[in-house]
Structures are given as C-alpha cells and as structure tokens.
Amino acid sequence: MINNCRLDLENYDELDAMPQGAPDAFAAFEAPPEVGVDWHATEMQGRLGSCNGVAGASCLERLSFVMNGGKVQLSDIFSYLAAQKIGGLIGYDQGSRPTDFIKLATQYGVCPESLPGYPSVYPNLAQRNSILNASNYAAGAPYKARSVCVFGKTTTAAEINQFIGGGGAVLFGIKWYSLIPSDRVVKVYAPPAGKLGGHANAVLGYRAN
C-alpha cells in the first residue's frame, strides 16, 4: 500500500485506448455458479509498496491455472520492479502503475517466484539488476497474458463474474488512506479529502452467494 501515491501519474489515455469491456465470447456461455480460489496462496507484500506487483502476478497465476491446470507462484518483486522500470519509476519504493503492469504482462510475462525470491526491503541497485536479469525475463515468457480489456464505470458485478467465469482475472486499484482491515474486507470506502493513497487488488474468483 502506498500512502502518498501520485494518481495523476497514471496514463489514463493508454487505459482509454485499450479494448473496452470483455470480449463477446465471454458472454456466450453459462458461467459456473462459483469460481473458487483455493488454489491461490495467501500472499503478504510486507513493508514494500508492491501491491500492484502482487495483484498483477496473481492475475497471471489465475490465467496460467485456467490454461494449464496447475498451480504456479509467480514473482511479486519481479512484477513490481519490471513494471516500475517500464514506467520510469524504478529506484524508489513508490509503487507502480496498472498500465505499466499490463505492458509487462502482455510483452514479457512474470517469472516464477523461486528465481528471485522476495525481499523484506526495497532492493538496492545491484539487487534490482539481479532480479531484472535477462534470464528472469525469459523465464516469464510462458506466463504472458494473451490479451487485456478495460471495464468501465458502468460494468456490473454480473459482467465481472461472467468474465472471471470464462477464465479471466481482474486487476484494479482504489484510492485509500488507511490500513486495510484485518479481515481484508473494505466495508466503508471514504478516503479523507486531500489525503490519497493507492492500493491494487486482484479478483480471481467469486462465491455463489
């Protein structure tokens, strides 16, 4: 979670230029009543502002699970730093942008977590270079996203469920200036005026009720 994020740095023109809404094929079948997430491991970003990296890697893990039927743990720190590099934000623990993760996901993918591990603090220059080495980029190729789409403000929960039921995963961000509740459920969303924070989230499944 980043408590002083620059929401104005997000590239909204690029977001608007992406395909809007789910492909028609996702609406042409009957979605299952429930999509479980038991396959996905609980993850903690620790004291790093890597929420976008964690959420983005989780989305690619979902796509891999759907396509290949097996569990994979992708690198949250590679996802975070590589997206920062694309966006020109690398060098400081200041978060990363969803648009930059989308470029990473579709152009390079994310390598398995076992290769770089996950640090407790933001990596220094030598550590960043080691994490973002050529072999780790190559190891991410099997986990690239084939396509992306953007959902608008009028998108309904049913449409999101239909998209996820068809094998998709959703990455989204919220303004936030507080701690995420201990039960991980945001019941009241009202960030104070003038105080912005950012937190990225992934939606990988849904319950029947």
PyRosetta script that sets phi, psi and omega in degrees:
from pyrosetta import init, pose_from_sequence

init()
pose = pose_from_sequence("MINNCRLDLENYDELDAMPQGAPDAFAAFEAPPEVGVDWHATEMQGRLGSCNGVAGASCLERLSFVMNGGKVQLSDIFSYLAAQKIGGLIGYDQGSRPTDFIKLATQYGVCPESLPGYPSVYPNLAQRNSILNASNYAAGAPYKARSVCVFGKTTTAAEINQFIGGGGAVLFGIKWYSLIPSDRVVKVYAPPAGKLGGHANAVLGYRAN")
pose.set_psi(1, 134.3)
pose.set_omega(1, -179.1)
pose.set_phi(2, -112.1)
pose.set_psi(2, 122.0)
pose.set_omega(2, -175.3)
pose.set_phi(3, -89.8)
pose.set_psi(3, -7.5)
pose.set_omega(3, 178.6)
pose.set_phi(4, -133.5)
pose.set_psi(4, 45.2)
pose.set_omega(4, -176.7)
pose.set_phi(5, -71.2)
pose.set_psi(5, 157.0)
pose.set_omega(5, 177.8)
pose.set_phi(6, -104.9)
pose.set_psi(6, 90.0)
pose.set_omega(6, -179.2)
pose.set_phi(7, -63.6)
pose.set_psi(7, -24.0)
pose.set_omega(7, 179.6)
pose.set_phi(8, -71.6)
pose.set_psi(8, -12.3)
pose.set_omega(8, 179.3)
pose.set_phi(9, -83.2)
pose.set_psi(9, -13.1)
pose.set_omega(9, 177.3)
pose.set_phi(10, -63.0)
pose.set_psi(10, 141.2)
pose.set_omega(10, -178.1)
pose.set_phi(11, -90.9)
pose.set_psi(11, 85.7)
pose.set_omega(11, -176.6)
pose.set_phi(12, -69.3)
pose.set_psi(12, -28.5)
pose.set_omega(12, 177.2)
pose.set_phi(13, -63.1)
pose.set_psi(13, -40.2)
pose.set_omega(13, 177.9)
pose.set_phi(14, -67.3)
pose.set_psi(14, -40.1)
pose.set_omega(14, 176.8)
pose.set_phi(15, -60.7)
pose.set_psi(15, -44.9)
pose.set_omega(15, -178.9)
pose.set_phi(16, -65.1)
pose.set_psi(16, -27.1)
pose.set_omega(16, -177.9)
pose.set_phi(17, -80.5)
pose.set_psi(17, -13.3)
pose.set_omega(17, 179.9)
pose.set_phi(18, -75.9)
pose.set_psi(18, 158.4)
pose.set_omega(18, 178.1)
pose.set_phi(19, -54.9)
pose.set_psi(19, 132.5)
pose.set_omega(19, -175.9)
pose.set_phi(20, -98.0)
pose.set_psi(20, 128.7)
pose.set_omega(20, 178.1)
pose.set_phi(21, 82.3)
pose.set_psi(21, 159.9)
pose.set_omega(21, -179.0)
pose.set_phi(22, -69.7)
pose.set_psi(22, 151.2)
pose.set_omega(22, 175.2)
pose.set_phi(23, -57.3)
pose.set_psi(23, 150.4)
pose.set_omega(23, -178.3)
pose.set_phi(24, -57.4)
pose.set_psi(24, -30.3)
pose.set_omega(24, -177.8)
pose.set_phi(25, -60.1)
pose.set_psi(25, -28.4)
pose.set_omega(25, -179.0)
pose.set_phi(26, -71.3)
pose.set_psi(26, -18.1)
pose.set_omega(26, 179.9)
pose.set_phi(27, -97.3)
pose.set_psi(27, 1.6)
pose.set_omega(27, -172.4)
pose.set_phi(28, -99.9)
pose.set_psi(28, 15.7)
pose.set_omega(28, 179.5)
pose.set_phi(29, -144.3)
pose.set_psi(29, 168.7)
pose.set_omega(29, 178.9)
pose.set_phi(30, -92.2)
pose.set_psi(30, 112.7)
pose.set_omega(30, -179.0)
pose.set_phi(31, -66.3)
pose.set_psi(31, 147.4)
pose.set_omega(31, 177.3)
pose.set_phi(32, -64.4)
pose.set_psi(32, 153.9)
pose.set_omega(32, -178.5)
pose.set_phi(33, -65.8)
pose.set_psi(33, -21.0)
pose.set_omega(33, -178.9)
pose.set_phi(34, -152.9)
pose.set_psi(34, 140.3)
pose.set_omega(34, 173.7)
pose.set_phi(35, -120.7)
pose.set_psi(35, 108.6)
pose.set_omega(35, -176.4)
pose.set_phi(36, -76.4)
pose.set_psi(36, 159.8)
pose.set_omega(36, 177.8)
pose.set_phi(37, -125.2)
pose.set_psi(37, 22.4)
pose.set_omega(37, -179.3)
pose.set_phi(38, -63.1)
pose.set_psi(38, -24.0)
pose.set_omega(38, -179.8)
pose.set_phi(39, -70.6)
pose.set_psi(39, -19.8)
pose.set_omega(39, -173.3)
pose.set_phi(40, -91.8)
pose.set_psi(40, 130.4)
pose.set_omega(40, -179.2)
pose.set_phi(41, -77.3)
pose.set_psi(41, 143.7)
pose.set_omega(41, 173.5)
pose.set_phi(42, -67.9)
pose.set_psi(42, 132.2)
pose.set_omega(42, -175.9)
pose.set_phi(43, -124.5)
pose.set_psi(43, 148.6)
pose.set_omega(43, 177.5)
pose.set_phi(44, -124.6)
pose.set_psi(44, 127.6)
pose.set_omega(44, 178.9)
pose.set_phi(45, -79.4)
pose.set_psi(45, -9.5)
pose.set_omega(45, -179.3)
pose.set_phi(46, 66.2)
pose.set_psi(46, -141.5)
pose.set_omega(46, -176.4)
pose.set_phi(47, -93.6)
pose.set_psi(47, 10.1)
pose.set_omega(47, 178.4)
pose.set_phi(48, -89.7)
pose.set_psi(48, 152.6)
pose.set_omega(48, 175.8)
pose.set_phi(49, -87.5)
pose.set_psi(49, 46.5)
pose.set_omega(49, -171.3)
pose.set_phi(50, -98.3)
pose.set_psi(50, 20.3)
pose.set_omega(50, -174.3)
pose.set_phi(51, -56.8)
pose.set_psi(51, -38.8)
pose.set_omega(51, 179.1)
pose.set_phi(52, -67.4)
pose.set_psi(52, -35.8)
pose.set_omega(52, 176.3)
pose.set_phi(53, -66.8)
pose.set_psi(53, -42.5)
pose.set_omega(53, 179.6)
pose.set_phi(54, -65.2)
pose.set_psi(54, -48.0)
pose.set_omega(54, -178.1)
pose.set_phi(55, -65.4)
pose.set_psi(55, -41.8)
pose.set_omega(55, -179.8)
pose.set_phi(56, -65.4)
pose.set_psi(56, -45.2)
pose.set_omega(56, 177.7)
pose.set_phi(57, -60.6)
pose.set_psi(57, -36.9)
pose.set_omega(57, 178.7)
pose.set_phi(58, -63.6)
pose.set_psi(58, -37.4)
pose.set_omega(58, 177.1)
pose.set_phi(59, -63.1)
pose.set_psi(59, -43.1)
pose.set_omega(59, 178.2)
pose.set_phi(60, -67.0)
pose.set_psi(60, -32.9)
pose.set_omega(60, 175.4)
pose.set_phi(61, -63.4)
pose.set_psi(61, -39.0)
pose.set_omega(61, 177.4)
pose.set_phi(62, -64.2)
pose.set_psi(62, -44.6)
pose.set_omega(62, 179.7)
pose.set_phi(63, -63.3)
pose.set_psi(63, -40.9)
pose.set_omega(63, 177.8)
pose.set_phi(64, -64.6)
pose.set_psi(64, -40.2)
pose.set_omega(64, 179.1)
pose.set_phi(65, -61.5)
pose.set_psi(65, -41.5)
pose.set_omega(65, -179.8)
pose.set_phi(66, -67.8)
pose.set_psi(66, -44.4)
pose.set_omega(66, -175.1)
pose.set_phi(67, -75.3)
pose.set_psi(67, -39.2)
pose.set_omega(67, -170.7)
pose.set_phi(68, -110.4)
pose.set_psi(68, -14.1)
pose.set_omega(68, 177.0)
pose.set_phi(69, 77.1)
pose.set_psi(69, 6.4)
pose.set_omega(69, -179.8)
pose.set_phi(70, -125.0)
pose.set_psi(70, 156.4)
pose.set_omega(70, 179.6)
pose.set_phi(71, -81.1)
pose.set_psi(71, 142.9)
pose.set_omega(71, 174.4)
pose.set_phi(72, -141.5)
pose.set_psi(72, 141.7)
pose.set_omega(72, 176.7)
pose.set_phi(73, -107.9)
pose.set_psi(73, 110.0)
pose.set_omega(73, -178.7)
pose.set_phi(74, -93.2)
pose.set_psi(74, 160.7)
pose.set_omega(74, -170.9)
pose.set_phi(75, -79.8)
pose.set_psi(75, 114.6)
pose.set_omega(75, 177.6)
pose.set_phi(76, -68.6)
pose.set_psi(76, -37.5)
pose.set_omega(76, -177.6)
pose.set_phi(77, -73.7)
pose.set_psi(77, -37.4)
pose.set_omega(77, 175.1)
pose.set_phi(78, -63.4)
pose.set_psi(78, -44.3)
pose.set_omega(78, 178.9)
pose.set_phi(79, -57.6)
pose.set_psi(79, -43.7)
pose.set_omega(79, -179.2)
pose.set_phi(80, -66.8)
pose.set_psi(80, -53.8)
pose.set_omega(80, -174.4)
pose.set_phi(81, -68.8)
pose.set_psi(81, -40.0)
pose.set_omega(81, -178.8)
pose.set_phi(82, -65.9)
pose.set_psi(82, -37.0)
pose.set_omega(82, 175.4)
pose.set_phi(83, -67.9)
pose.set_psi(83, -39.8)
pose.set_omega(83, 175.1)
pose.set_phi(84, -58.6)
pose.set_psi(84, -43.4)
pose.set_omega(84, -179.0)
pose.set_phi(85, -61.4)
pose.set_psi(85, -43.7)
pose.set_omega(85, 178.3)
pose.set_phi(86, -60.3)
pose.set_psi(86, -39.4)
pose.set_omega(86, -176.7)
pose.set_phi(87, -88.7)
pose.set_psi(87, 0.9)
pose.set_omega(87, -179.2)
pose.set_phi(88, 71.6)
pose.set_psi(88, 25.5)
pose.set_omega(88, -178.2)
pose.set_phi(89, -107.5)
pose.set_psi(89, -1.1)
pose.set_omega(89, -173.1)
pose.set_phi(90, -70.2)
pose.set_psi(90, 148.7)
pose.set_omega(90, 179.6)
pose.set_phi(91, 118.8)
pose.set_psi(91, -19.2)
pose.set_omega(91, 179.8)
pose.set_phi(92, -140.7)
pose.set_psi(92, 150.4)
pose.set_omega(92, -179.7)
pose.set_phi(93, -82.4)
pose.set_psi(93, 73.9)
pose.set_omega(93, -175.1)
pose.set_phi(94, -120.5)
pose.set_psi(94, 20.2)
pose.set_omega(94, 178.4)
pose.set_phi(95, 81.2)
pose.set_psi(95, -178.9)
pose.set_omega(95, 177.6)
pose.set_phi(96, -143.5)
pose.set_psi(96, 169.4)
pose.set_omega(96, -173.7)
pose.set_phi(97, -104.9)
pose.set_psi(97, 141.6)
pose.set_omega(97, 176.8)
pose.set_phi(98, -55.3)
pose.set_psi(98, -38.9)
pose.set_omega(98, -180.0)
pose.set_phi(99, -61.6)
pose.set_psi(99, -36.3)
pose.set_omega(99, 179.8)
pose.set_phi(100, -73.1)
pose.set_psi(100, -34.8)
pose.set_omega(100, 174.5)
pose.set_phi(101, -64.8)
pose.set_psi(101, -38.8)
pose.set_omega(101, 179.5)
pose.set_phi(102, -59.3)
pose.set_psi(102, -41.9)
pose.set_omega(102, 176.6)
pose.set_phi(103, -62.2)
pose.set_psi(103, -43.3)
pose.set_omega(103, 178.1)
pose.set_phi(104, -60.6)
pose.set_psi(104, -46.2)
pose.set_omega(104, -175.6)
pose.set_phi(105, -64.1)
pose.set_psi(105, -37.4)
pose.set_omega(105, -176.4)
pose.set_phi(106, -89.2)
pose.set_psi(106, -24.2)
pose.set_omega(106, -177.7)
pose.set_phi(107, -97.3)
pose.set_psi(107, -36.7)
pose.set_omega(107, -172.9)
pose.set_phi(108, -124.1)
pose.set_psi(108, -35.7)
pose.set_omega(108, -170.9)
pose.set_phi(109, 82.0)
pose.set_psi(109, -173.9)
pose.set_omega(109, -177.9)
pose.set_phi(110, -130.7)
pose.set_psi(110, 133.2)
pose.set_omega(110, -177.1)
pose.set_phi(111, -75.2)
pose.set_psi(111, 164.0)
pose.set_omega(111, 176.6)
pose.set_phi(112, -63.3)
pose.set_psi(112, 148.7)
pose.set_omega(112, -178.5)
pose.set_phi(113, -61.1)
pose.set_psi(113, -29.4)
pose.set_omega(113, -175.7)
pose.set_phi(114, -63.9)
pose.set_psi(114, -20.4)
pose.set_omega(114, -177.1)
pose.set_phi(115, -76.2)
pose.set_psi(115, -56.3)
pose.set_omega(115, -180.0)
pose.set_phi(116, -96.3)
pose.set_psi(116, -12.0)
pose.set_omega(116, -174.0)
pose.set_phi(117, 70.7)
pose.set_psi(117, -164.3)
pose.set_omega(117, 178.9)
pose.set_phi(118, -139.7)
pose.set_psi(118, 119.7)
pose.set_omega(118, -175.8)
pose.set_phi(119, -80.8)
pose.set_psi(119, 164.4)
pose.set_omega(119, 178.1)
pose.set_phi(120, -90.8)
pose.set_psi(120, -18.2)
pose.set_omega(120, 177.9)
pose.set_phi(121, -134.4)
pose.set_psi(121, 165.9)
pose.set_omega(121, -179.1)
pose.set_phi(122, -62.6)
pose.set_psi(122, 129.5)
pose.set_omega(122, -174.9)
pose.set_phi(123, -66.0)
pose.set_psi(123, 146.1)
pose.set_omega(123, 174.2)
pose.set_phi(124, -78.3)
pose.set_psi(124, -179.5)
pose.set_omega(124, -174.1)
pose.set_phi(125, -58.0)
pose.set_psi(125, -48.1)
pose.set_omega(125, -179.1)
pose.set_phi(126, -62.3)
pose.set_psi(126, -40.6)
pose.set_omega(126, 179.4)
pose.set_phi(127, -67.7)
pose.set_psi(127, -38.5)
pose.set_omega(127, 178.4)
pose.set_phi(128, -64.0)
pose.set_psi(128, -42.5)
pose.set_omega(128, 179.3)
pose.set_phi(129, -63.1)
pose.set_psi(129, -36.4)
pose.set_omega(129, 178.0)
pose.set_phi(130, -67.6)
pose.set_psi(130, -42.7)
pose.set_omega(130, 179.7)
pose.set_phi(131, -66.0)
pose.set_psi(131, -39.6)
pose.set_omega(131, -176.4)
pose.set_phi(132, -96.7)
pose.set_psi(132, 38.6)
pose.set_omega(132, 179.0)
pose.set_phi(133, -79.6)
pose.set_psi(133, 166.8)
pose.set_omega(133, -173.5)
pose.set_phi(134, -62.2)
pose.set_psi(134, -36.9)
pose.set_omega(134, -178.4)
pose.set_phi(135, -67.4)
pose.set_psi(135, -34.3)
pose.set_omega(135, 177.0)
pose.set_phi(136, -69.5)
pose.set_psi(136, -38.1)
pose.set_omega(136, 174.1)
pose.set_phi(137, -60.3)
pose.set_psi(137, -44.6)
pose.set_omega(137, -179.8)
pose.set_phi(138, -63.4)
pose.set_psi(138, -36.6)
pose.set_omega(138, -179.6)
pose.set_phi(139, -68.6)
pose.set_psi(139, -17.5)
pose.set_omega(139, 178.6)
pose.set_phi(140, -84.0)
pose.set_psi(140, -13.7)
pose.set_omega(140, -174.8)
pose.set_phi(141, -56.2)
pose.set_psi(141, -39.7)
pose.set_omega(141, 179.7)
pose.set_phi(142, -66.7)
pose.set_psi(142, -10.8)
pose.set_omega(142, -174.2)
pose.set_phi(143, -114.2)
pose.set_psi(143, 24.2)
pose.set_omega(143, 177.1)
pose.set_phi(144, -71.7)
pose.set_psi(144, 151.5)
pose.set_omega(144, 172.4)
pose.set_phi(145, -83.7)
pose.set_psi(145, 137.4)
pose.set_omega(145, -179.0)
pose.set_phi(146, -75.5)
pose.set_psi(146, -33.6)
pose.set_omega(146, -178.0)
pose.set_phi(147, -159.6)
pose.set_psi(147, 164.6)
pose.set_omega(147, 177.1)
pose.set_phi(148, -136.7)
pose.set_psi(148, 159.9)
pose.set_omega(148, 173.2)
pose.set_phi(149, -146.9)
pose.set_psi(149, 161.0)
pose.set_omega(149, -178.7)
pose.set_phi(150, -116.0)
pose.set_psi(150, 130.3)
pose.set_omega(150, 175.8)
pose.set_phi(151, -93.5)
pose.set_psi(151, 139.6)
pose.set_omega(151, -178.8)
pose.set_phi(152, -89.8)
pose.set_psi(152, -179.9)
pose.set_omega(152, -177.9)
pose.set_phi(153, -65.8)
pose.set_psi(153, -21.3)
pose.set_omega(153, -178.3)
pose.set_phi(154, -91.6)
pose.set_psi(154, 0.5)
pose.set_omega(154, 179.6)
pose.set_phi(155, -62.4)
pose.set_psi(155, 135.1)
pose.set_omega(155, -178.8)
pose.set_phi(156, -94.2)
pose.set_psi(156, 163.0)
pose.set_omega(156, 176.3)
pose.set_phi(157, -61.4)
pose.set_psi(157, -36.0)
pose.set_omega(157, 179.4)
pose.set_phi(158, -63.5)
pose.set_psi(158, -38.7)
pose.set_omega(158, 178.6)
pose.set_phi(159, -68.0)
pose.set_psi(159, -37.9)
pose.set_omega(159, 176.2)
pose.set_phi(160, -64.4)
pose.set_psi(160, -44.2)
pose.set_omega(160, 178.2)
pose.set_phi(161, -60.4)
pose.set_psi(161, -40.5)
pose.set_omega(161, 180.0)
pose.set_phi(162, -63.7)
pose.set_psi(162, -40.8)
pose.set_omega(162, 179.5)
pose.set_phi(163, -65.2)
pose.set_psi(163, -46.1)
pose.set_omega(163, 179.4)
pose.set_phi(164, -68.0)
pose.set_psi(164, -38.6)
pose.set_omega(164, 177.9)
pose.set_phi(165, -61.0)
pose.set_psi(165, -26.4)
pose.set_omega(165, 178.3)
pose.set_phi(166, -86.8)
pose.set_psi(166, 2.9)
pose.set_omega(166, 177.1)
pose.set_phi(167, 111.4)
pose.set_psi(167, 3.5)
pose.set_omega(167, -177.6)
pose.set_phi(168, -86.5)
pose.set_psi(168, 174.2)
pose.set_omega(168, 175.1)
pose.set_phi(169, -142.8)
pose.set_psi(169, 151.1)
pose.set_omega(169, -173.3)
pose.set_phi(170, -120.6)
pose.set_psi(170, 128.9)
pose.set_omega(170, 173.2)
pose.set_phi(171, -110.6)
pose.set_psi(171, 128.1)
pose.set_omega(171, 178.1)
pose.set_phi(172, -148.1)
pose.set_psi(172, 160.3)
pose.set_omega(172, 179.1)
pose.set_phi(173, -123.7)
pose.set_psi(173, 155.4)
pose.set_omega(173, 176.5)
pose.set_phi(174, -131.8)
pose.set_psi(174, 154.2)
pose.set_omega(174, 167.5)
pose.set_phi(175, -74.8)
pose.set_psi(175, 138.7)
pose.set_omega(175, -177.0)
pose.set_phi(176, -157.6)
pose.set_psi(176, 139.1)
pose.set_omega(176, 176.1)
pose.set_phi(177, -142.8)
pose.set_psi(177, 69.6)
pose.set_omega(177, 179.8)
pose.set_phi(178, -176.7)
pose.set_psi(178, -178.1)
pose.set_omega(178, 174.1)
pose.set_phi(179, -85.8)
pose.set_psi(179, 142.0)
pose.set_omega(179, 172.1)
pose.set_phi(180, -65.8)
pose.set_psi(180, 134.7)
pose.set_omega(180, -177.7)
pose.set_phi(181, -56.5)
pose.set_psi(181, 153.7)
pose.set_omega(181, -176.9)
pose.set_phi(182, -62.1)
pose.set_psi(182, -28.5)
pose.set_omega(182, 178.7)
pose.set_phi(183, -88.5)
pose.set_psi(183, 4.9)
pose.set_omega(183, 175.7)
pose.set_phi(184, 67.0)
pose.set_psi(184, 14.1)
pose.set_omega(184, -179.7)
pose.set_phi(185, -109.7)
pose.set_psi(185, 117.3)
pose.set_omega(185, 178.1)
pose.set_phi(186, -84.0)
pose.set_psi(186, 104.3)
pose.set_omega(186, -177.0)
pose.set_phi(187, -89.6)
pose.set_psi(187, -31.1)
pose.set_omega(187, 179.1)
pose.set_phi(188, -127.3)
pose.set_psi(188, 125.0)
pose.set_omega(188, -179.1)
pose.set_phi(189, -118.4)
pose.set_psi(189, 97.6)
pose.set_omega(189, -178.6)
pose.set_phi(190, -151.2)
pose.set_psi(190, 76.7)
pose.set_omega(190, 179.8)
pose.set_phi(191, -65.0)
pose.set_psi(191, 137.9)
pose.set_omega(191, -179.3)
pose.set_phi(192, -60.1)
pose.set_psi(192, 146.0)
pose.set_omega(192, 179.4)
pose.set_phi(193, -60.5)
pose.set_psi(193, 134.7)
pose.set_omega(193, 177.2)
pose.set_phi(194, 82.3)
pose.set_psi(194, -6.0)
pose.set_omega(194, 178.6)
pose.set_phi(195, -120.3)
pose.set_psi(195, 108.4)
pose.set_omega(195, -175.4)
pose.set_phi(196, -111.8)
pose.set_psi(196, 142.2)
pose.set_omega(196, 169.6)
pose.set_phi(197, -138.2)
pose.set_psi(197, 164.1)
pose.set_omega(197, 179.7)
pose.set_phi(198, -129.3)
pose.set_psi(198, 140.9)
pose.set_omega(198, 175.5)
pose.set_phi(199, -143.0)
pose.set_psi(199, 129.1)
pose.set_omega(199, 178.4)
pose.set_phi(200, -94.6)
pose.set_psi(200, 148.4)
pose.set_omega(200, -176.2)
pose.set_phi(201, -138.7)
pose.set_psi(201, 157.0)
pose.set_omega(201, 174.9)
pose.set_phi(202, -125.2)
pose.set_psi(202, 140.5)
pose.set_omega(202, 172.8)
pose.set_phi(203, -114.0)
pose.set_psi(203, 117.4)
pose.set_omega(203, -172.8)
pose.set_phi(204, -117.3)
pose.set_psi(204, -8.7)
pose.set_omega(204, -179.2)
pose.set_phi(205, -167.9)
pose.set_psi(205, -175.0)
pose.set_omega(205, 178.7)
pose.set_phi(206, -156.1)
pose.set_psi(206, 157.5)
pose.set_omega(206, 178.9)
pose.set_phi(207, -98.1)
pose.set_psi(207, 159.5)
pose.set_omega(207, -178.1)
pose.set_phi(208, -65.6)
pose.set_psi(208, -33.2)
pose.set_omega(208, -177.6)
pose.set_phi(209, -100.0)
pose.dump_pdb("model.pdb")
